[in-house]
Amino acid sequence: MSAAEGFSAGQRAKLGALTERLAPNDAAARAVCLVDGIGVRHLARAIARRALSADPHLALCAVLKVDPVSLAPLRELARPPRAVAGPVAWWHLAVGLVIKREVDRIAIRDAAARVHLSPATFVRAEQGRAVSTDAFFRLCGFLDLHPHDATARVGADPYEVAAANVAVTSHVRTAAAAGPDCFTGDIR
């Protein structure tokens, strides 16, 4: 299964079967979930084979030590992911979608049709807003990314992440900031 195919009901059932060993009433399971950013509600939804949003899905797969797309154990993967856990960097995904769409010179409707999503969902992702796990996997497939490659580093300094966002998204502003001050002529 590739990321471009999305996340099917069969995959949800497989994740639910893996999650059943983490019972929501178990104190140890609650402790693991709270440390890794998974709410008890998300754990109960996974056990009931209901859909999860992308961030809890990735966190739950990190706790279970399985790949989020194929649900295979991480030790069996040919290419281990760069980041095993971490929240989805929605703005980086959004920038990638805009750049890919502009480079390929395709309209939003055509891009949404390519990944089998509604144009509204595609626009929501281009605006940096969270989307469902299925849509997230399809968008990662559109960008030829593994879902782990669209996550932020765990424990990253928020100022460092913000500086990286500015450097990626507004190269014109950072280049202008390095020039001379218009009032004094001093180099900043």
LOBAFI-988820 format. One record per residue (C-alpha): chain; z, y, x. Coordinates in Angstrom, 2 decimals. Example, Ala and Ser with C-alpha at 12.3 -4.5 7.8 and 13.67 -1.06 7.14 Angstrom:
+--------+---------+---------+---------+
| cadena |       Z |       Y |       X |
+--------+---------+---------+---------+
|      A |    7.80 |   -4.50 |   12.30 |
|      A |    7.14 |   -1.06 |   13.67 |
+--------+---------+---------+---------+
//
This chain:
+--------+---------+---------+---------+
| cadena |       Z |       Y |       X |
+--------+---------+---------+---------+
|      A |    0.00 |    0.00 |    0.00 |
|      A |   -0.88 |    3.44 |    1.32 |
|      A |    0.64 |    6.80 |    0.50 |
|      A |   -2.59 |    7.85 |   -1.23 |
|      A |   -2.02 |    5.23 |   -3.95 |
|      A |    1.24 |    6.82 |   -5.10 |
|      A |    4.35 |    4.95 |   -6.17 |
|      A |    3.89 |    2.36 |   -8.90 |
|      A |    6.29 |    0.83 |  -11.41 |
|      A |    6.24 |   -2.37 |   -9.35 |
|      A |    7.41 |   -0.43 |   -6.31 |
|      A |   10.19 |    1.14 |   -8.42 |
|      A |   11.28 |   -2.36 |   -9.46 |
|      A |   11.33 |   -3.50 |   -5.83 |
|      A |   13.41 |   -0.45 |   -4.84 |
|      A |   15.77 |   -1.16 |   -7.74 |
|      A |   16.24 |   -4.73 |   -6.55 |
|      A |   17.01 |   -3.49 |   -3.04 |
|      A |   19.43 |   -0.89 |   -4.43 |
|      A |   21.38 |   -3.31 |   -6.63 |
|      A |   23.52 |   -4.29 |   -3.67 |
|      A |   24.81 |   -0.68 |   -3.64 |
|      A |   26.67 |   -0.68 |   -6.95 |
|      A |   27.44 |    2.84 |   -8.27 |
|      A |   31.08 |    1.87 |   -9.01 |
|      A |   31.71 |    0.68 |   -5.46 |
|      A |   33.72 |    3.17 |   -3.38 |
|      A |   31.88 |    2.27 |   -0.16 |
|      A |   28.50 |    2.82 |   -1.83 |
|      A |   29.65 |    6.21 |   -3.12 |
|      A |   30.77 |    7.22 |    0.36 |
|      A |   27.44 |    6.22 |    1.90 |
|      A |   25.51 |    8.02 |   -0.83 |
|      A |   27.52 |   11.23 |   -0.56 |
|      A |   27.15 |   11.33 |    3.22 |
|      A |   23.40 |   10.83 |    3.01 |
|      A |   22.82 |   13.28 |    0.17 |
|      A |   22.22 |   10.76 |   -2.61 |
|      A |   24.04 |   11.46 |   -5.84 |
|      A |   25.61 |    8.65 |   -7.85 |
|      A |   23.17 |    9.58 |  -10.62 |
|      A |   20.23 |    8.95 |   -8.28 |
|      A |   21.69 |    5.62 |   -7.26 |
|      A |   22.09 |    4.61 |  -10.91 |
|      A |   18.50 |    5.70 |  -11.65 |
|      A |   17.17 |    3.59 |   -8.77 |
|      A |   19.13 |    0.53 |   -9.94 |
|      A |   17.75 |    1.05 |  -13.47 |
|      A |   14.20 |    1.17 |  -11.99 |
|      A |   13.67 |    4.79 |  -13.10 |
|      A |   11.70 |    7.37 |  -11.16 |
|      A |   13.40 |    9.47 |   -8.48 |
|      A |   12.34 |   12.76 |   -6.97 |
|      A |   11.07 |   12.69 |   -3.39 |
|      A |   14.20 |   13.84 |   -1.53 |
|      A |   16.61 |   11.25 |   -3.01 |
|      A |   13.93 |    8.57 |   -2.68 |
|      A |   13.52 |    9.23 |    1.05 |
|      A |   17.30 |    9.41 |    1.55 |
|      A |   17.84 |    6.14 |   -0.33 |
|      A |   15.13 |    4.42 |    1.71 |
|      A |   16.83 |    5.69 |    4.89 |
|      A |   20.16 |    4.20 |    3.73 |
|      A |   18.45 |    0.89 |    2.92 |
|      A |   16.47 |    1.07 |    6.21 |
|      A |   13.11 |    0.52 |    4.51 |
|      A |    9.81 |    2.37 |    4.69 |
|      A |    9.52 |    4.72 |    1.68 |
|      A |    5.91 |    3.74 |    0.90 |
|      A |    5.71 |   -0.02 |    1.48 |
|      A |    9.47 |   -0.71 |    1.17 |
|      A |    9.15 |   -3.01 |    4.20 |
|      A |   12.12 |   -3.11 |    6.59 |
|      A |   11.78 |   -0.44 |    9.28 |
|      A |   12.04 |   -2.96 |   12.12 |
|      A |    8.87 |   -4.69 |   10.86 |
|      A |    6.70 |   -1.57 |   10.94 |
|      A |    4.01 |   -1.26 |   13.58 |
|      A |    4.57 |    2.51 |   13.87 |
|      A |    8.16 |    3.64 |   13.34 |
|      A |    8.45 |    7.04 |   11.67 |
|      A |    9.36 |   10.11 |   13.72 |
|      A |   12.17 |   11.17 |   11.39 |
|      A |   14.03 |    8.43 |    9.59 |
|      A |   15.79 |   10.77 |    7.17 |
|      A |   15.78 |   14.39 |    6.18 |
|      A |   14.81 |   16.57 |    3.28 |
|      A |   11.16 |   17.20 |    2.51 |
|      A |    9.91 |   20.39 |    4.13 |
|      A |    8.13 |   21.60 |    0.99 |
|      A |    6.83 |   24.82 |    2.59 |
|      A |    5.26 |   22.94 |    5.49 |
|      A |    3.61 |   20.58 |    3.02 |
|      A |    2.39 |   23.61 |    1.05 |
|      A |    0.87 |   25.22 |    4.14 |
|      A |   -0.85 |   21.95 |    5.00 |
|      A |   -2.31 |   21.68 |    1.50 |
|      A |   -3.64 |   25.23 |    1.55 |
|      A |   -5.18 |   24.82 |    5.00 |
|      A |   -6.75 |   21.45 |    4.15 |
|      A |   -8.19 |   22.82 |    0.92 |
|      A |   -9.57 |   25.94 |    2.63 |
|      A |  -11.05 |   24.01 |    5.56 |
|      A |  -12.74 |   21.54 |    3.21 |
|      A |  -13.83 |   24.47 |    0.99 |
|      A |  -12.78 |   22.83 |   -2.25 |
|      A |  -11.29 |   24.35 |   -5.37 |
|      A |   -7.85 |   23.47 |   -6.68 |
|      A |   -9.29 |   21.44 |   -9.56 |
|      A |  -11.47 |   19.40 |   -7.20 |
|      A |   -8.59 |   18.79 |   -4.79 |
|      A |   -6.33 |   17.72 |   -7.66 |
|      A |   -9.04 |   15.36 |   -8.94 |
|      A |   -9.35 |   13.80 |   -5.46 |
|      A |   -5.67 |   12.85 |   -5.42 |
|      A |   -5.51 |   11.96 |   -9.14 |
|      A |   -3.02 |   14.72 |  -10.03 |
|      A |   -3.13 |   17.51 |  -12.55 |
|      A |   -4.13 |   20.94 |  -11.21 |
|      A |   -0.70 |   22.25 |  -12.28 |
|      A |    1.07 |   19.71 |  -10.06 |
|      A |   -1.23 |   20.52 |   -7.15 |
|      A |   -0.55 |   24.26 |   -7.55 |
|      A |    3.18 |   23.57 |   -7.78 |
|      A |    3.01 |   21.72 |   -4.46 |
|      A |    0.89 |   24.51 |   -2.91 |
|      A |    3.62 |   26.96 |   -3.90 |
|      A |    6.20 |   24.93 |   -1.99 |
|      A |    8.01 |   23.59 |   -5.03 |
|      A |    9.30 |   20.02 |   -5.31 |
|      A |    7.15 |   17.41 |   -7.06 |
|      A |    7.72 |   13.79 |   -8.08 |
|      A |    7.72 |   10.93 |   -5.58 |
|      A |    4.36 |    9.68 |   -6.84 |
|      A |    2.77 |   13.12 |   -6.47 |
|      A |    4.41 |   13.60 |   -3.06 |
|      A |    2.95 |   10.30 |   -1.81 |
|      A |   -0.50 |   11.18 |   -3.14 |
|      A |   -0.36 |   14.61 |   -1.47 |
|      A |    0.73 |   13.03 |    1.82 |
|      A |   -2.25 |   10.68 |    1.53 |
|      A |   -4.52 |   13.70 |    0.96 |
|      A |   -3.19 |   15.21 |    4.22 |
|      A |   -3.25 |   11.85 |    6.08 |
|      A |    0.51 |   12.06 |    6.65 |
|      A |    3.20 |    9.44 |    6.38 |
|      A |    5.94 |   10.81 |    4.07 |
|      A |    8.41 |   10.78 |    6.99 |
|      A |    6.15 |   13.23 |    8.82 |
|      A |    6.63 |   15.76 |    6.01 |
|      A |   10.42 |   15.90 |    6.41 |
|      A |   12.60 |   18.36 |    8.26 |
|      A |   14.78 |   17.27 |   11.14 |
|      A |   18.28 |   16.28 |   10.15 |
|      A |   20.82 |   18.78 |   11.44 |
|      A |   18.22 |   21.37 |   12.38 |
|      A |   19.47 |   24.90 |   12.79 |
|      A |   18.39 |   26.91 |    9.69 |
|      A |   17.41 |   29.87 |   11.88 |
|      A |   15.27 |   27.62 |   14.06 |
|      A |   13.52 |   26.24 |   10.96 |
|      A |   12.98 |   29.77 |    9.61 |
|      A |   11.52 |   30.89 |   12.94 |
|      A |    9.15 |   27.93 |   12.92 |
|      A |    8.08 |   28.79 |    9.36 |
|      A |    7.35 |   32.40 |   10.36 |
|      A |    5.43 |   31.31 |   13.44 |
|      A |    3.29 |   28.89 |   11.42 |
|      A |    2.63 |   30.99 |    8.34 |
|      A |    2.35 |   34.54 |    9.65 |
|      A |    0.81 |   34.59 |   13.09 |
|      A |   -0.50 |   38.11 |   12.45 |
|      A |    2.98 |   39.51 |   11.88 |
|      A |    4.43 |   37.85 |   14.99 |
|      A |    1.54 |   39.12 |   17.12 |
|      A |    2.03 |   42.66 |   15.80 |
|      A |    5.78 |   42.48 |   16.47 |
|      A |    5.08 |   41.89 |   20.17 |
|      A |    3.11 |   45.12 |   20.53 |
|      A |    4.34 |   48.59 |   21.52 |
|      A |    6.61 |   50.53 |   19.20 |
|      A |    4.52 |   53.16 |   17.39 |
|      A |    7.20 |   55.87 |   17.72 |
|      A |    8.44 |   55.47 |   21.30 |
|      A |    5.68 |   53.44 |   22.96 |
|      A |    8.23 |   50.92 |   24.24 |
|      A |    7.24 |   47.27 |   24.36 |
|      A |    9.41 |   45.21 |   22.03 |
+--------+---------+---------+---------+
//
